[in-house]
Structure formats: structure tokens, C-alpha cells
Amino acid sequence: MFSIPVLILISILVGILGSLTGLGGASILVPILVIFGIPMKEAVASTMATIIATSASSSVFNLRNKIANVRIALYLEIFTVTGAILGATVTKVISPVYLYFFFAAFLLTSFMRVGVFRRIVLERMLSPSKELDRFSRFLDLDGGYVDAVRDRLIEYRARNAFWGGMGMFIAGLAAGMLGIGAGAFKVTVQENVLGLPPKVSSATSNLIIGMTALAATSVYLSCGFLNLMLMAPMVVGTAAGGIIGGKLLNRATDSFLRILFFTVVSILIVQMLGKGIVSLWH
Amino acid sequence: MALILYKKNDSRLETVMSCIFGLGVIVASLFVIIGIILSHHSHTGLDLLKERSDFIHKSNFFRLVNALIGGRNLPKGPLLFVTLGMVSLVLTPLLAVAASFVYFALTKNLKFAFITLVVMAILITSLAVH
């Protein structure tokens, strides 16, 4: 039986996994809901609200610790929110079959930050210019925070602001279409295009995904895809799991986290592709 | 010490936004938990795959808020609390953006006041139009 207590338990586990792997909760929850027989569009719409909860709870600490940059978040928000509204509108009208394949393809972008892909594509082709362009200078997107591990002030200045915005539009589009935060993609754009420090990228991405999800939720709300009793246990579970995961993160080794990340993403890709192929067959 | 010396960190805004996010999550979670507890005692029970009408059919977010304030056409029982939780969640980032606009306007940072205004306009339009 797929009941509220079962979904709370799953959401707690997903919250822990999402927090440890940096994938967030929604990209893991959507495929799980689909396995339990929830229609794809309903699963996508209902997980959107859980993204707002995860984003808000993590932003409490990230803002207090001065790691999330409000100015950069607001500038990038223009692009992600526009993309999310467009993405959610597309989801309303297209067949769910395409969503399975697009979901699997987008999960593949999670591998962008690691291994050969990072060395070849990101570091050689997309590495940000050392020169500060005129638009970035005009926006003056800089900041600083005290790194607790190194115990010193880390100062930074965002570059390639225009291309960073374009990258965030794509992230927003995918987030709106798939009911996910697209956090891995957003962090990649901020680190490799804007040239922000990793901690700032993660924290600012967390701040942005809540607002992106808000825009997409409004679209799903109006077309009646938002299942309240499906959303409720996920909000409670992922929030609790996120807190537990956050506490476990410092104790986990990098190699364990990397193996966990690859395992979870690979399972999700295979599962969504399988679902898409079965849907095409019928 | 270094943090205090860093002049471009918008400390006041960050503190206010942090409080808004914290309060929003607490209020939303409380409503949702009450809804789940009430759902346990209702006729629908806790099974999520039973045929039930748990979807909101409103033309847009602001009409839903208006209905909640006016007490008209409201969902009953557990769904009312979950709806209140959902509305609180959606309002949380919107309030944070509104607070940013007020901050940048007060500090006469017109560039970021304009950027924040654009974000707020997109978000409000999205909530009002759909």
C-alpha cells in the first residue's frame, strides 16, 4: 500500500540521499513516485512544492553564514524563473513519454562536474575568461565569506554574467519541465561559467531553486496537477531528511559520496529510460 | 573579524531573508503536519492511491489566497490545513524577494532595486496569470 507513512519514510531517506549527493530531493522523488504508479505530470507538479521547502530550510543557514550571495541569486533569478515558467507550460501540453527521456537526459548532466567530462569540456572549453567583461563589471557581482575550514576571508567576483544567465535559463527550463531543482546543473554553470567558489555556487543555487520552483508551482496549481495529499508527506519528509543528511555530510568520505552519487543517478537514469521505452511500446 | 570588514555583504538583508525563510518553513510544516494528522482520522485515511479529490482547481494562486481569507469554496478538513501549508510555502520566497526590493530601495541601490523589481514582477505575474 502506498500510504502517507510510507511516503514520509521514503522522503526522509530521499532527503538524506539528496543532501549527501547534492542532487536535492525532487530528482530522486519523481522516479520513485512514478514506480508507485503516480502519473508523471502529477509527480512532477507535487514535488515542486517540496523543492521550495528544501530551498528555504537550507537558505536559513547559508544566508546566516554569508555563503549564499543574494545579489548574484537575484540577477540569475530573472533567467531561471523565466525558463521555469516556459518549461512548466511546455509540460502542460506535451506527452509524458517525452518527459521520461528528457528527465533521463537531464540526469546525465549531473556527470558534468566529474571525471573526463569535467577535464575535457568544462576546464578546456567552458573555463571562464580571466578578463572581467563590461556587463559583469556593470553588474558588480562580487562578495566574500569566511571559510570555516581555512579560517580566512574568501573574496570572489563573478565573470561572464551574460552567459551565466543563459545557462541558468536552460536550468530553469529543465526545472520547470521536470519538477526538479536542477541544482547540479546550476552549480556547474555558477562554478564553471561565472567562476564562483564551490561553496558559494552550492549555497546560491539552493537559494535560487526555491524561487524557480515557486514560478513553476503556480503553473501546475492552475492546471490542477498539484495533489495536496501527495505533496504533504514529501514536504515533511524531505525537510527532516535534509537536516539529517546535512549532519551526516561532514562524517562521510569523498569517495563514499562519489560512489553514492553515481549509483543513485545511474539507477534513476535506467529507471526513467525503462519507463519511457515501456510507454512508447504501449 | 574579516567578515565584519567585508563591506559589500548585505548583512541586514541576509538576516531578514534568513528569518523569513525560517519562519516560512516552520509555519508551512506545522500546517502540513496538522493536515496529515487530521487525514489519519478522516474517512479517506492514509492511502495515497485511493480515488480522492485532493487537487486544487483554482484559476490562480491569488484567487486561492482570496478564497482562504474570505472563507469561500474552501477545501474541508485535512486538505484545508495542507492548502494553508502550501500557500505559506509559496509566499515564503515571494516575501524574501519583496524584502530584498525594500532593502535595495532604502539603501538607494537602484541597479539591484530594478533587478529585484523585475524578478518580483515575473513571479507575481506568474502567480496571477496562470
Interface residues (C-beta under 8 A of the other chain):
Chain A: M1 F2 S3 I4 P5 L7 I8 F36 G37 I38 A49 I52 A53 S55 A56 S57 S59 V60 F61 L63 R64 K66 A68 V70 R71 L74 Y75 E77 I78 V81 T82 I85 L139 D140 D142 G143 G144 Y145 V146 R152 L153 E155 G210 M211 L214 A215 T217 S218 V219 L221 S222 C223 G224 F225 L226 N227 L228 M229 L230 M231 A232 P233 V235 V236 A239
Chain B: A2 L3 L5 Y6 K8 N9 D10 S11 L13 E14 T15 M17 S18 F21 G22 G24 V25 A28 S29 V32 I33 G35 I36 S39 H40 T44 G45 L46 D47 L48 L49 R52 D54 F55 I56 H57 K58 S59 N60 F61 L64 P75 P78 L79 V82 T83 G85 M86 L89 V90 T92 P93 L94 V97 S100 K111 F112 I115 T116 V118 V119 I122 L123 S126 L127 H130
